[in-house]
Amino acid sequence: MSSGNFGGDDRLNQFSDNDEMWGPLLFLRPERHRVISAGRVLVLASLLGGFYGMLGNVILALLARAGSGGKPSALLMPAILTGMYFVCARLSIVAAWNRRARLMSRRNDWFEITRRPLPAPRDDEPAAQ
């Protein structure tokens, strides 16, 4: 673990670098040296929260029909899930991604200024155990 690198960053970045993890939203993944903006996270959270929230609405509607309970607003579940996805992503995967992106960007800028080769970033090295 290098200075400025948090313990779980390597695992989170390995997870977020996996193409299968992104599924059909792969086109929203930026290049590794670019930070993920809050707007992009909000779009991702809205897509996931909207889809799974509406699926949750269907389940709640079926449960409400079977019982005597009232049906909540159709926007409540997608809004709650979007907010939860946004906060969780910003605190975990996006934070690790952005730390790595800033480090890679600084390394690229240093190389352009000095024209001296740098060692490969530490997150690309295999774990030595």
C-alpha positions in Angstrom: 0.0 0.0 0.0 1.5 3.3 -1.1 1.2 6.6 0.8 -2.1 8.2 0.0 -3.7 4.9 -1.0 -6.4 3.5 1.3 -6.5 -0.2 2.1 -9.6 -1.1 0.1 -8.9 1.0 -2.9 -7.1 -1.8 -4.8 -10.0 -4.2 -4.4 -12.6 -1.5 -5.2 -10.7 -0.5 -8.3 -10.3 -4.1 -9.4 -14.1 -4.5 -9.0 -14.9 -1.3 -10.9 -12.4 -2.1 -13.7 -14.3 -5.3 -14.5 -16.4 -4.8 -17.7 -19.0 -7.3 -16.5 -19.7 -5.3 -13.4 -20.8 -2.3 -15.5 -23.1 -4.4 -17.7 -25.1 -2.3 -20.2 -23.9 0.9 -18.5 -20.3 0.3 -19.6 -20.5 3.4 -21.9 -20.8 5.5 -18.8 -17.4 4.3 -17.4 -14.7 7.0 -17.9 -11.1 6.3 -18.8 -9.0 5.1 -15.8 -7.1 8.5 -15.5 -10.4 10.6 -15.5 -12.3 11.3 -12.3 -15.9 10.3 -12.1 -17.9 13.5 -11.6 -20.9 13.9 -9.3 -23.1 14.3 -12.3 -22.1 11.0 -13.8 -22.6 9.3 -10.4 -26.1 10.8 -10.3 -26.9 9.5 -13.7 -25.7 6.0 -12.8 -27.6 6.1 -9.5 -30.8 7.4 -11.2 -30.7 4.6 -13.8 -30.2 1.9 -11.2 -32.5 3.5 -8.6 -35.2 4.1 -11.2 -35.1 0.6 -12.5 -35.0 -1.2 -9.2 -37.3 1.3 -7.6 -40.0 0.6 -10.1 -39.5 -3.1 -9.7 -39.9 -2.5 -6.0 -43.1 -0.5 -6.7 -44.6 -3.5 -8.6 -43.8 -5.8 -5.6 -45.3 -3.2 -3.2 -48.4 -2.9 -5.3 -48.9 -6.7 -5.4 -48.5 -6.8 -1.6 -50.9 -3.9 -1.1 -53.5 -5.6 -3.4 -53.2 -8.8 -1.3 -53.6 -7.0 2.0 -55.4 -3.9 3.2 -52.4 -1.6 3.3 -52.2 1.6 1.3 -50.0 2.0 -1.7 -47.0 4.5 -1.4 -46.2 7.1 -4.0 -44.8 5.7 -7.3 -41.7 8.0 -7.0 -40.9 7.1 -3.4 -39.0 3.9 -3.9 -37.0 5.1 -7.0 -36.1 8.3 -5.1 -34.9 6.4 -2.0 -32.9 3.9 -4.0 -31.3 6.7 -6.1 -30.2 8.6 -3.0 -28.8 5.4 -1.4 -27.0 4.4 -4.6 -25.5 7.9 -4.9 -24.3 8.2 -1.4 -22.9 4.6 -1.3 -21.1 5.0 -4.6 -19.6 8.4 -3.7 -18.2 6.9 -0.4 -16.8 3.7 -1.8 -16.2 2.9 -5.5 -16.1 6.5 -6.8 -13.8 7.7 -4.0 -11.3 4.9 -4.8 -11.6 5.5 -8.5 -11.0 9.2 -8.2 -8.0 8.8 -5.9 -6.4 6.5 -8.5 -7.4 8.8 -11.4 -5.8 11.8 -9.7 -2.6 9.8 -9.0 -2.5 8.6 -12.6 -3.1 12.2 -13.9 -0.3 13.6 -11.7 2.0 10.9 -13.0 1.1 11.7 -16.6 1.6 15.4 -16.0 5.0 14.8 -14.4 6.1 12.7 -17.4 5.0 15.4 -19.8 6.9 18.0 -17.9 10.1 16.1 -17.2 10.1 13.5 -19.9 11.5 11.0 -17.3 9.9 7.6 -17.2 8.1 6.7 -14.0 7.5 3.3 -12.5 4.1 1.8 -13.2 1.3 2.8 -10.8 1.2 0.5 -7.8 -2.4 -0.6 -8.4 -1.3 -2.3 -11.7 1.3 -4.5 -9.9 0.3 -8.0 -8.9 0.0 -8.5 -5.1 3.2 -10.0 -3.8 2.4 -12.5 -1.0 
